Amino acid sequence: MPDNLAVSVKDLSYAYPGGQSALDRVSFSIEPGESVGVVGPNGAGKTTLFLCLVGVIPVKLKTVGVAGLDPSVPDDRRVLPAKAGIVFQNSDDQIFNSSVFDDVAFGPLNLGLPADEVRLRVSEALETVGLKGFGDRIPFHLSGGEKRRVALAGVLAMRPAILLLDEPSSHLDPRGRRELIRLIQSLSGTKLIASHDLELIRESCSRILLIDQGKLVADGHLRAILADSRLMEAHGLEVPHSLSHHAEHERHHVD
Amino acid sequence: MTLRLDLLPSPDSPLYRFDPRWKLAGIAVAMAAVLALRSPRTLTIAFAACLLLAVFGQVPIRWLLRRLGEVALFLSPFAFLLPFLATGDGHDWLTVAVRVYAKGLSVVTLALVLLSTSTLPTIFKAAHALRFPTTLLHVVMLTYRYVFVLGQELRRMRIALRVRGYRVRANAHTYRTTAHTAGTLLVRGYERAERVSRAMRCRGFDGRFRSLIEFRTRREDLVFLALVVGTATSLCVWDYAS
């Protein structure tokens, strides 16, 4: 796996116990600093792909490379959380501590960082997500948007080079969603965002991976894929409203 | 959502400032001693000592009494029915009632003193430092966190049942539905546990909880421990000698 790539995936396949195929010979690579949207219908394999990238699902040797590490190698897998952070769809699955501070500090403490460094990172991460002063709050009393930002802060505090966001806008109201989009846009580093919210993807990414039934069916520039109404409809998706005019134009051009 | 344990008063008192390890150890010894006592006289003195500890910890009395009242209500069937059900030990009704009440209320008072003079993460950390079994601590900590989430799921499921016309009745349909609800809740709990574990591993969790809380033993902590252990031992000796 080339070390200069942020993510490299080569012929990755995975079947759940019982034989149901979730990923079928998926291959792609991502340069450092790229923002990539992963789209596809429900059950396409987006979350499974993310779980393979962060080493939760076992993968074959040399099929996945993340920040120069191979998640199939136990030693690499141990240091992977410092390089690649994932924010899960349901914040309640991710936030388990009884204070916001403790939850954001959980990752840095696991990295074995000194206490002062942990405090600094927690403070910076909370400020980045706009939750300065929330350290003593009880996570369960926060709104859905605030919980999502705490979950994000918990990952940002580990300063990963690669950030994976799984359905980041689900369960958020319009204001929370808008704030989240601004936040995602402000984050540097390599980003992979799996979402059905194609407007969020359009505003946050420049490249799209379209997955359906475990297969990578399209990989290209955002506009080329999201505005292709035939491709989108063939895979259970719709052209985002903001690109529908563009899609209409393209369709007439082709016809 | 309201978490009763999160709404505990945390008065700034000498007890609040004690090293949580020695506080936990002292209170654990006191609880064991209370449970070992037999005579109503020593049990009454032990309960008085527990209340004294609550006063020392500046636990709000009205708050404490309200909770003790609830516990007393819960204990009443045991206290009043047990003498009629138990046979052959020769104790009168009052002795058994005093035993049940004094033990129950003393243990709850001690638990409330501990919970209201330390934060839960601190208690878990102190328990870890005192070498309580790690797995047990993880289970307690995560149960405390997720029992409310599962409670919310149960509420949603009950609403979903009601809006489809379900009413609890004494028939096979109700028993079957209750069993299905419990089963679904178990499966959802298991799935959530899987997801939580996955999220923790993704943040570098290796089975060991780390914390920024640092403990420091001072002379006052040891004096407190000696006082509690001394009182507990004296009561036990008196109880078993008389």
HADDOCK unambig.tbl for C-alpha pairs under 7 A between the chains (distance, minus, plus):
assign (segid A and resid 54 and name CA) (segid B and resid 202 and name CA) 6.90 0.50 0.50
assign (segid A and resid 56 and name CA) (segid B and resid 198 and name CA) 6.71 0.50 0.50
assign (segid A and resid 81 and name CA) (segid B and resid 202 and name CA) 5.62 0.50 0.50
assign (segid A and resid 81 and name CA) (segid B and resid 203 and name CA) 5.46 0.50 0.50
assign (segid A and resid 81 and name CA) (segid B and resid 204 and name CA) 5.45 0.50 0.50
assign (segid A and resid 85 and name CA) (segid B and resid 202 and name CA) 6.98 0.50 0.50
assign (segid A and resid 86 and name CA) (segid B and resid 202 and name CA) 7.00 0.50 0.50
assign (segid A and resid 93 and name CA) (segid B and resid 192 and name CA) 6.79 0.50 0.50
assign (segid A and resid 93 and name CA) (segid B and resid 195 and name CA) 5.98 0.50 0.50
assign (segid A and resid 93 and name CA) (segid B and resid 196 and name CA) 4.73 0.50 0.50
assign (segid A and resid 93 and name CA) (segid B and resid 199 and name CA) 6.84 0.50 0.50
assign (segid A and resid 94 and name CA) (segid B and resid 196 and name CA) 6.00 0.50 0.50
assign (segid A and resid 94 and name CA) (segid B and resid 199 and name CA) 5.46 0.50 0.50
assign (segid A and resid 96 and name CA) (segid B and resid 145 and name CA) 6.27 0.50 0.50
assign (segid A and resid 107 and name CA) (segid B and resid 203 and name CA) 4.92 0.50 0.50
assign (segid A and resid 107 and name CA) (segid B and resid 204 and name CA) 6.18 0.50 0.50
assign (segid A and resid 109 and name CA) (segid B and resid 210 and name CA) 6.07 0.50 0.50
assign (segid A and resid 110 and name CA) (segid B and resid 204 and name CA) 5.46 0.50 0.50
assign (segid A and resid 110 and name CA) (segid B and resid 205 and name CA) 5.96 0.50 0.50
assign (segid A and resid 110 and name CA) (segid B and resid 210 and name CA) 6.87 0.50 0.50
assign (segid A and resid 111 and name CA) (segid B and resid 204 and name CA) 6.71 0.50 0.50
assign (segid A and resid 115 and name CA) (segid B and resid 212 and name CA) 6.30 0.50 0.50
assign (segid A and resid 141 and name CA) (segid B and resid 1 and name CA) 6.89 0.50 0.50
